[in-house]
Amino acid sequence: MKLSSLTRGNWYVLLAILLVLSIVAALRIGAVDLTFDDIGHILLNGMGLTNTSVEPVSQGLFLQIRLPRVLLCATVGAGLSVSGVLMQALFRNPIVEPGLVGTSSGAALGAALVFVLGKNINWAFTDALGLFLLPCVAFTFAFLATLLVYRIASASGKVNVATMILAGIAINALATGGTGFLSYIARDPQARSITFWNLGTFSGADWTQFYIVLPVTTIGILLSLRFTKALNILILGEDEVRHLGYNIDRLKIQILLLNTLLVAIGTAMVGVISFVGLVVPHLLRLLKTSDNRFLVIASALLGGSLLTLADTLARRLVAPAEFPIGVITAFVGAPVFIWLLIRNTRSFQKGGFYA
């Protein structure tokens, strides 16, 4: 059977199987490999179904380090991929991704601000937010950066791709400069945290982070599905959306908020991971579909798989040390981005959507 002849239901099943296989492989492979027997016994013991003797070190490694890390990888990958679908639909251009329009760098600046100044600010809301301080500040800065890029790009009434890219470059440079300044004035431990965090890493993943990211990302993806019909119509132009009774300005703000939510929650926890939101939706568009409902669901599954596999590679490349996962995604995503620019040059000049 040819892949092109598969139904959407078939694709969902295949992508779900790929996600499960990626998670299983990631749970087994690492600086210390675990056997399938070890994993099975640990899981069954944890559910109270058996009481098989398992080496304490292996059990602790699996339950406290590897399992929350792998699940967090899959969740963040799903969120970043869906955010890419939303941004590409909103801007009606397949080269858009959160890093390009300032979302990621804005979140990075907000997080760096918390790293450096968080403990020195004793405002009432900082204590009230607790563990949510970092995600909330990252979300605020990410949204402001994205909104500013969008306002600049659409100043003429229509989104100009060239202006969008230039505005994104400017906002990214400004946010990166701010993050660099904070790194400069930070103490050594803070500076190291910012440096490693800017490269993207799941090394500090734990259950607390997963419990924060999972519900936020799940809600974000479910809300994204509500807007897929409007986004499909938006491909035809804003007038078509207005004629069907949608408030286009409110729709844009809602999409920007959703995108920011999905990116900021992941970035706040694991750092800057670029190009996932670009590569995953485009791989799925090779199936010759631009139906955003399919793309949202499929991107969540494929994005979770690819980021989980990328993190597995990051753990094995220089084991027992770790390779920054943001570097791996950049090495893969940047060539894809260049290829997209070359491939779609004529379409961009004409203001088209997908080539």
C-alpha beads as a LAMMPS data file, in Angstrom:
LAMMPS data file: protein, C-alpha beads

355 atoms
354 bonds

1 atom types
1 bond types

-500.0 500.0 xlo xhi
-500.0 500.0 ylo yhi
-500.0 500.0 zlo zhi

Masses

1 110.0

Atoms # bond

1 1 1 0.000 0.000 0.000
2 1 1 1.320 3.452 -0.925
3 1 1 1.649 5.990 1.863
4 1 1 -0.246 8.544 -0.213
5 1 1 -3.287 6.244 -0.295
6 1 1 -3.608 5.979 3.492
7 1 1 -6.631 7.557 5.135
8 1 1 -6.260 10.099 7.901
9 1 1 -7.296 7.493 10.430
10 1 1 -4.497 5.255 9.171
11 1 1 -2.038 8.111 9.536
12 1 1 -3.148 8.779 13.101
13 1 1 -2.600 5.111 13.957
14 1 1 0.837 5.025 12.291
15 1 1 1.958 8.227 14.001
16 1 1 0.654 7.003 17.366
17 1 1 2.604 3.758 16.931
18 1 1 5.712 5.781 16.034
19 1 1 5.265 7.857 19.193
20 1 1 4.939 4.754 21.374
21 1 1 8.009 3.154 19.775
22 1 1 9.987 6.379 20.230
23 1 1 9.052 6.535 23.905
24 1 1 9.931 2.876 24.463
25 1 1 13.299 3.314 22.730
26 1 1 14.042 6.452 24.741
27 1 1 13.174 4.707 28.003
28 1 1 15.572 1.896 27.227
29 1 1 18.502 3.824 25.711
30 1 1 20.717 6.250 27.582
31 1 1 24.047 6.638 29.318
32 1 1 22.939 3.498 31.176
33 1 1 20.887 1.119 29.038
34 1 1 17.950 -0.683 30.613
35 1 1 16.597 -4.003 29.416
36 1 1 12.950 -4.497 28.496
37 1 1 12.691 -6.917 31.425
38 1 1 13.905 -4.218 33.823
39 1 1 11.427 -1.689 32.437
40 1 1 8.562 -4.168 32.605
41 1 1 9.326 -5.207 36.174
42 1 1 9.703 -1.592 37.334
43 1 1 6.387 -0.557 35.780
44 1 1 4.531 -3.574 37.142
45 1 1 6.040 -3.059 40.586
46 1 1 5.028 0.597 40.467
47 1 1 1.423 -0.358 39.685
48 1 1 1.431 -2.887 42.522
49 1 1 0.853 -5.846 40.196
50 1 1 4.104 -7.636 41.032
51 1 1 6.855 -7.514 43.610
52 1 1 9.822 -8.543 41.481
53 1 1 13.281 -7.697 42.776
54 1 1 14.874 -4.915 40.704
55 1 1 18.218 -3.217 41.229
56 1 1 17.493 -0.017 43.229
57 1 1 19.788 2.083 41.029
58 1 1 17.954 1.016 37.863
59 1 1 14.572 1.603 39.473
60 1 1 15.531 5.079 40.676
61 1 1 17.055 5.956 37.301
62 1 1 13.922 4.894 35.470
63 1 1 11.221 6.324 37.743
64 1 1 12.845 9.571 38.854
65 1 1 14.949 10.564 35.846
66 1 1 14.247 8.801 32.581
67 1 1 10.460 8.358 32.650
68 1 1 9.571 11.996 33.478
69 1 1 12.197 13.185 31.006
70 1 1 10.880 11.115 28.107
71 1 1 7.261 12.043 28.809
72 1 1 8.242 15.718 29.026
73 1 1 10.074 15.411 25.682
74 1 1 6.996 14.025 23.976
75 1 1 4.747 16.689 25.491
76 1 1 7.005 19.634 24.626
77 1 1 7.540 18.282 21.101
78 1 1 3.781 18.070 20.591
79 1 1 3.257 21.621 21.820
80 1 1 6.018 23.147 19.703
81 1 1 4.809 21.348 16.584
82 1 1 1.207 22.481 17.015
83 1 1 2.401 26.040 17.610
84 1 1 4.137 25.845 14.237
85 1 1 0.873 24.818 12.569
86 1 1 -0.941 27.751 14.179
87 1 1 1.659 30.318 13.183
88 1 1 1.939 29.087 9.609
89 1 1 -1.841 29.206 9.251
90 1 1 -2.105 32.658 10.820
91 1 1 0.640 34.182 8.682
92 1 1 -0.447 32.063 5.692
93 1 1 3.142 31.072 5.045
94 1 1 4.952 27.732 5.507
95 1 1 8.307 29.215 6.576
96 1 1 6.985 30.682 9.818
97 1 1 7.937 29.086 13.112
98 1 1 7.928 30.395 16.689
99 1 1 11.659 31.102 16.693
100 1 1 11.426 33.155 13.517
101 1 1 8.796 35.560 14.831
102 1 1 10.339 36.162 18.245
103 1 1 8.212 33.859 20.402
104 1 1 11.079 31.652 21.572
105 1 1 13.555 34.482 22.122
106 1 1 10.921 36.469 23.998
107 1 1 10.266 33.513 26.285
108 1 1 14.023 33.099 26.726
109 1 1 14.407 36.718 27.791
110 1 1 11.585 36.385 30.303
111 1 1 13.047 33.206 31.751
112 1 1 16.536 34.726 31.985
113 1 1 15.023 37.651 33.862
114 1 1 13.547 35.243 36.402
115 1 1 16.861 33.375 36.709
116 1 1 18.756 36.565 37.519
117 1 1 16.219 38.700 39.383
118 1 1 13.596 36.226 40.561
119 1 1 14.904 35.782 44.103
120 1 1 15.599 39.513 44.467
121 1 1 12.022 40.607 43.717
122 1 1 9.725 40.257 46.696
123 1 1 6.482 41.405 45.118
124 1 1 3.344 39.746 46.401
125 1 1 2.590 37.987 43.131
126 1 1 6.012 36.303 42.983
127 1 1 5.260 34.314 46.136
128 1 1 1.704 33.621 45.021
129 1 1 2.810 32.230 41.660
130 1 1 5.470 29.967 43.158
131 1 1 6.481 27.342 40.589
132 1 1 4.393 29.129 37.958
133 1 1 6.445 32.341 38.112
134 1 1 8.871 31.238 35.398
135 1 1 6.180 30.025 32.935
136 1 1 4.068 33.148 33.495
137 1 1 6.924 35.580 32.894
138 1 1 8.103 33.580 29.870
139 1 1 4.552 33.610 28.484
140 1 1 4.234 37.382 28.919
141 1 1 7.493 38.171 27.136
142 1 1 6.826 35.627 24.384
143 1 1 3.384 37.079 23.683
144 1 1 4.655 40.661 23.601
145 1 1 7.440 39.712 21.177
146 1 1 5.086 37.811 18.860
147 1 1 2.441 40.531 18.960
148 1 1 5.006 43.194 18.108
149 1 1 6.283 41.230 15.105
150 1 1 2.739 40.642 13.910
151 1 1 1.792 44.316 14.249
152 1 1 4.844 45.405 12.283
153 1 1 4.315 42.786 9.557
154 1 1 0.626 43.658 9.125
155 1 1 0.940 47.436 9.395
156 1 1 -0.187 47.839 5.767
157 1 1 -3.326 45.768 6.361
158 1 1 -1.859 42.592 4.881
159 1 1 0.881 40.406 6.310
160 1 1 4.102 41.114 4.430
161 1 1 6.449 38.133 4.612
162 1 1 9.636 40.124 4.043
163 1 1 8.652 42.624 6.737
164 1 1 7.738 39.771 9.063
165 1 1 11.145 38.138 8.663
166 1 1 12.972 41.439 9.173
167 1 1 10.842 42.301 12.201
168 1 1 11.480 38.831 13.593
169 1 1 15.218 39.270 13.118
170 1 1 15.092 42.622 14.912
171 1 1 13.025 41.335 17.845
172 1 1 15.191 38.212 18.116
173 1 1 18.312 40.374 18.169
174 1 1 16.820 42.640 20.824
175 1 1 15.722 39.725 23.005
176 1 1 19.041 37.926 22.526
177 1 1 20.874 41.108 23.486
178 1 1 18.766 41.381 26.624
179 1 1 19.459 37.759 27.512
180 1 1 23.174 38.324 26.894
181 1 1 23.172 41.364 29.162
182 1 1 21.476 39.393 31.926
183 1 1 24.071 36.637 31.496
184 1 1 26.824 39.258 31.794
185 1 1 25.555 40.698 35.074
186 1 1 24.574 37.314 36.501
187 1 1 26.637 35.384 39.003
188 1 1 28.478 32.312 37.758
189 1 1 25.800 29.715 38.659
190 1 1 23.084 31.900 37.128
191 1 1 25.147 32.533 33.998
192 1 1 25.772 28.815 33.533
193 1 1 22.063 28.115 33.950
194 1 1 21.174 30.693 31.295
195 1 1 23.841 29.401 28.898
196 1 1 22.785 25.757 29.076
197 1 1 19.137 26.711 29.083
198 1 1 19.561 28.769 25.886
199 1 1 20.972 25.666 24.181
200 1 1 17.942 23.604 25.176
201 1 1 18.206 20.641 27.501
202 1 1 15.971 18.113 29.234
203 1 1 18.679 17.191 31.745
204 1 1 16.803 18.764 34.647
205 1 1 13.420 17.245 33.776
206 1 1 11.385 15.954 36.693
207 1 1 7.815 15.048 37.556
208 1 1 6.995 18.577 38.728
209 1 1 7.868 20.042 35.337
210 1 1 5.902 17.334 33.560
211 1 1 2.828 17.908 35.730
212 1 1 2.966 21.621 34.859
213 1 1 3.591 21.212 31.123
214 1 1 1.161 18.345 30.421
215 1 1 -2.158 20.038 31.316
216 1 1 -1.174 23.368 29.755
217 1 1 -0.046 21.742 26.504
218 1 1 -3.071 19.445 26.383
219 1 1 -5.454 22.364 26.845
220 1 1 -3.553 24.355 24.217
221 1 1 -3.804 21.556 21.648
222 1 1 -7.504 20.969 22.347
223 1 1 -8.216 24.686 21.994
224 1 1 -6.231 24.713 18.755
225 1 1 -8.639 22.157 17.303
226 1 1 -11.490 24.614 17.876
227 1 1 -9.892 27.116 15.511
228 1 1 -8.967 24.752 12.678
229 1 1 -12.111 25.507 10.657
230 1 1 -11.469 29.252 10.785
231 1 1 -7.798 28.723 9.963
232 1 1 -8.718 26.600 6.953
233 1 1 -10.912 29.420 5.684
234 1 1 -8.178 31.960 6.431
235 1 1 -6.074 30.337 3.700
236 1 1 -8.517 31.906 1.210
237 1 1 -8.123 35.354 2.735
238 1 1 -9.367 37.452 5.628
239 1 1 -12.471 38.606 3.732
240 1 1 -13.738 35.031 3.531
241 1 1 -13.364 34.675 7.287
242 1 1 -15.292 37.902 7.901
243 1 1 -18.087 36.868 5.530
244 1 1 -18.634 33.721 7.605
245 1 1 -19.144 35.742 10.763
246 1 1 -15.733 35.461 12.423
247 1 1 -14.157 38.419 14.169
248 1 1 -10.802 38.347 12.386
249 1 1 -8.978 40.591 14.864
250 1 1 -10.155 38.552 17.830
251 1 1 -9.237 35.341 15.990
252 1 1 -5.698 36.594 15.418
253 1 1 -5.225 37.517 19.063
254 1 1 -6.578 34.143 20.179
255 1 1 -4.195 32.287 17.857
256 1 1 -1.266 34.385 19.065
257 1 1 -2.206 33.620 22.673
258 1 1 -2.456 29.890 21.953
259 1 1 0.870 29.869 20.130
260 1 1 2.525 31.757 22.945
261 1 1 1.043 29.410 25.543
262 1 1 2.355 26.298 23.772
263 1 1 5.825 27.723 23.180
264 1 1 6.330 29.549 26.462
265 1 1 5.412 26.622 28.722
266 1 1 7.928 24.356 26.996
267 1 1 10.632 26.996 26.676
268 1 1 10.301 27.986 30.324
269 1 1 10.984 24.413 31.431
270 1 1 13.607 23.094 29.013
271 1 1 15.042 26.107 27.204
272 1 1 15.094 27.192 23.583
273 1 1 14.442 24.398 21.081
274 1 1 14.249 25.775 17.574
275 1 1 12.840 24.591 14.244
276 1 1 10.560 21.848 15.605
277 1 1 7.559 24.002 14.729
278 1 1 8.909 24.433 11.207
279 1 1 10.037 20.935 10.281
280 1 1 7.170 18.826 11.633
281 1 1 4.230 20.627 9.957
282 1 1 6.125 20.772 6.681
283 1 1 6.873 17.050 6.717
284 1 1 3.142 16.441 7.059
285 1 1 2.316 18.918 4.300
286 1 1 4.322 16.724 1.954
287 1 1 1.183 14.557 2.066
288 1 1 -0.416 17.324 -0.047
289 1 1 -2.803 18.520 2.618
290 1 1 -3.246 21.852 4.314
291 1 1 -6.235 20.840 6.474
292 1 1 -5.280 22.306 9.813
293 1 1 -7.378 19.856 11.822
294 1 1 -5.332 16.962 10.453
295 1 1 -2.116 18.948 10.827
296 1 1 -2.764 19.786 14.488
297 1 1 -3.400 16.174 15.506
298 1 1 -0.698 14.666 13.298
299 1 1 1.870 17.317 14.276
300 1 1 1.299 16.629 17.964
301 1 1 2.022 12.928 17.421
302 1 1 4.960 13.370 15.037
303 1 1 6.466 16.258 16.998
304 1 1 6.420 14.221 20.193
305 1 1 8.138 11.345 18.402
306 1 1 10.855 13.411 16.731
307 1 1 11.793 15.425 19.809
308 1 1 11.902 12.244 21.900
309 1 1 14.239 10.634 19.357
310 1 1 16.357 13.805 19.207
311 1 1 16.745 13.769 22.987
312 1 1 17.701 10.092 22.879
313 1 1 20.406 10.998 20.368
314 1 1 21.534 13.876 22.592
315 1 1 21.990 11.461 25.498
316 1 1 24.018 8.974 23.460
317 1 1 26.273 11.152 21.296
318 1 1 28.750 12.088 24.035
319 1 1 27.629 9.753 26.842
320 1 1 27.868 9.966 29.802
321 1 1 27.733 13.721 29.100
322 1 1 24.853 15.234 27.135
323 1 1 24.696 17.079 23.841
324 1 1 22.349 20.114 23.854
325 1 1 19.142 19.114 22.103
326 1 1 18.682 22.637 20.756
327 1 1 21.882 22.203 18.753
328 1 1 20.585 18.970 17.207
329 1 1 17.257 20.507 16.192
330 1 1 19.079 23.529 14.751
331 1 1 21.401 21.325 12.669
332 1 1 18.354 19.560 11.231
333 1 1 15.974 22.500 11.003
334 1 1 18.223 25.177 9.518
335 1 1 18.913 23.261 6.259
336 1 1 15.185 22.522 5.952
337 1 1 14.433 26.220 6.400
338 1 1 16.953 27.177 3.704
339 1 1 15.476 24.559 1.375
340 1 1 11.981 25.940 1.986
341 1 1 13.140 29.468 1.198
342 1 1 14.672 28.348 -2.092
343 1 1 11.757 26.091 -3.011
344 1 1 9.064 28.670 -2.322
345 1 1 10.724 31.868 -3.527
346 1 1 8.213 32.461 -6.316
347 1 1 5.248 31.693 -4.091
348 1 1 6.433 34.171 -1.456
349 1 1 6.930 36.910 -4.035
350 1 1 3.351 36.425 -5.193
351 1 1 2.057 36.397 -1.620
352 1 1 0.924 32.794 -1.894
353 1 1 0.439 30.336 0.911
354 1 1 1.769 26.870 0.220
355 1 1 3.710 26.018 -2.872

Bonds

1 1 1 2
2 1 2 3
3 1 3 4
4 1 4 5
5 1 5 6
6 1 6 7
7 1 7 8
8 1 8 9
9 1 9 10
10 1 10 11
11 1 11 12
12 1 12 13
13 1 13 14
14 1 14 15
15 1 15 16
16 1 16 17
17 1 17 18
18 1 18 19
19 1 19 20
20 1 20 21
21 1 21 22
22 1 22 23
23 1 23 24
24 1 24 25
25 1 25 26
26 1 26 27
27 1 27 28
28 1 28 29
29 1 29 30
30 1 30 31
31 1 31 32
32 1 32 33
33 1 33 34
34 1 34 35
35 1 35 36
36 1 36 37
37 1 37 38
38 1 38 39
39 1 39 40
40 1 40 41
41 1 41 42
42 1 42 43
43 1 43 44
44 1 44 45
45 1 45 46
46 1 46 47
47 1 47 48
48 1 48 49
49 1 49 50
50 1 50 51
51 1 51 52
52 1 52 53
53 1 53 54
54 1 54 55
55 1 55 56
56 1 56 57
57 1 57 58
58 1 58 59
59 1 59 60
60 1 60 61
61 1 61 62
62 1 62 63
63 1 63 64
64 1 64 65
65 1 65 66
66 1 66 67
67 1 67 68
68 1 68 69
69 1 69 70
70 1 70 71
71 1 71 72
72 1 72 73
73 1 73 74
74 1 74 75
75 1 75 76
76 1 76 77
77 1 77 78
78 1 78 79
79 1 79 80
80 1 80 81
81 1 81 82
82 1 82 83
83 1 83 84
84 1 84 85
85 1 85 86
86 1 86 87
87 1 87 88
88 1 88 89
89 1 89 90
90 1 90 91
91 1 91 92
92 1 92 93
93 1 93 94
94 1 94 95
95 1 95 96
96 1 96 97
97 1 97 98
98 1 98 99
99 1 99 100
100 1 100 101
101 1 101 102
102 1 102 103
103 1 103 104
104 1 104 105
105 1 105 106
106 1 106 107
107 1 107 108
108 1 108 109
109 1 109 110
110 1 110 111
111 1 111 112
112 1 112 113
113 1 113 114
114 1 114 115
115 1 115 116
116 1 116 117
117 1 117 118
118 1 118 119
119 1 119 120
120 1 120 121
121 1 121 122
122 1 122 123
123 1 123 124
124 1 124 125
125 1 125 126
126 1 126 127
127 1 127 128
128 1 128 129
129 1 129 130
130 1 130 131
131 1 131 132
132 1 132 133
133 1 133 134
134 1 134 135
135 1 135 136
136 1 136 137
137 1 137 138
138 1 138 139
139 1 139 140
140 1 140 141
141 1 141 142
142 1 142 143
143 1 143 144
144 1 144 145
145 1 145 146
146 1 146 147
147 1 147 148
148 1 148 149
149 1 149 150
150 1 150 151
151 1 151 152
152 1 152 153
153 1 153 154
154 1 154 155
155 1 155 156
156 1 156 157
157 1 157 158
158 1 158 159
159 1 159 160
160 1 160 161
161 1 161 162
162 1 162 163
163 1 163 164
164 1 164 165
165 1 165 166
166 1 166 167
167 1 167 168
168 1 168 169
169 1 169 170
170 1 170 171
171 1 171 172
172 1 172 173
173 1 173 174
174 1 174 175
175 1 175 176
176 1 176 177
177 1 177 178
178 1 178 179
179 1 179 180
180 1 180 181
181 1 181 182
182 1 182 183
183 1 183 184
184 1 184 185
185 1 185 186
186 1 186 187
187 1 187 188
188 1 188 189
189 1 189 190
190 1 190 191
191 1 191 192
192 1 192 193
193 1 193 194
194 1 194 195
195 1 195 196
196 1 196 197
197 1 197 198
198 1 198 199
199 1 199 200
200 1 200 201
201 1 201 202
202 1 202 203
203 1 203 204
204 1 204 205
205 1 205 206
206 1 206 207
207 1 207 208
208 1 208 209
209 1 209 210
210 1 210 211
211 1 211 212
212 1 212 213
213 1 213 214
214 1 214 215
215 1 215 216
216 1 216 217
217 1 217 218
218 1 218 219
219 1 219 220
220 1 220 221
221 1 221 222
222 1 222 223
223 1 223 224
224 1 224 225
225 1 225 226
226 1 226 227
227 1 227 228
228 1 228 229
229 1 229 230
230 1 230 231
231 1 231 232
232 1 232 233
233 1 233 234
234 1 234 235
235 1 235 236
236 1 236 237
237 1 237 238
238 1 238 239
239 1 239 240
240 1 240 241
241 1 241 242
242 1 242 243
243 1 243 244
244 1 244 245
245 1 245 246
246 1 246 247
247 1 247 248
248 1 248 249
249 1 249 250
250 1 250 251
251 1 251 252
252 1 252 253
253 1 253 254
254 1 254 255
255 1 255 256
256 1 256 257
257 1 257 258
258 1 258 259
259 1 259 260
260 1 260 261
261 1 261 262
262 1 262 263
263 1 263 264
264 1 264 265
265 1 265 266
266 1 266 267
267 1 267 268
268 1 268 269
269 1 269 270
270 1 270 271
271 1 271 272
272 1 272 273
273 1 273 274
274 1 274 275
275 1 275 276
276 1 276 277
277 1 277 278
278 1 278 279
279 1 279 280
280 1 280 281
281 1 281 282
282 1 282 283
283 1 283 284
284 1 284 285
285 1 285 286
286 1 286 287
287 1 287 288
288 1 288 289
289 1 289 290
290 1 290 291
291 1 291 292
292 1 292 293
293 1 293 294
294 1 294 295
295 1 295 296
296 1 296 297
297 1 297 298
298 1 298 299
299 1 299 300
300 1 300 301
301 1 301 302
302 1 302 303
303 1 303 304
304 1 304 305
305 1 305 306
306 1 306 307
307 1 307 308
308 1 308 309
309 1 309 310
310 1 310 311
311 1 311 312
312 1 312 313
313 1 313 314
314 1 314 315
315 1 315 316
316 1 316 317
317 1 317 318
318 1 318 319
319 1 319 320
320 1 320 321
321 1 321 322
322 1 322 323
323 1 323 324
324 1 324 325
325 1 325 326
326 1 326 327
327 1 327 328
328 1 328 329
329 1 329 330
330 1 330 331
331 1 331 332
332 1 332 333
333 1 333 334
334 1 334 335
335 1 335 336
336 1 336 337
337 1 337 338
338 1 338 339
339 1 339 340
340 1 340 341
341 1 341 342
342 1 342 343
343 1 343 344
344 1 344 345
345 1 345 346
346 1 346 347
347 1 347 348
348 1 348 349
349 1 349 350
350 1 350 351
351 1 351 352
352 1 352 353
353 1 353 354
354 1 354 355
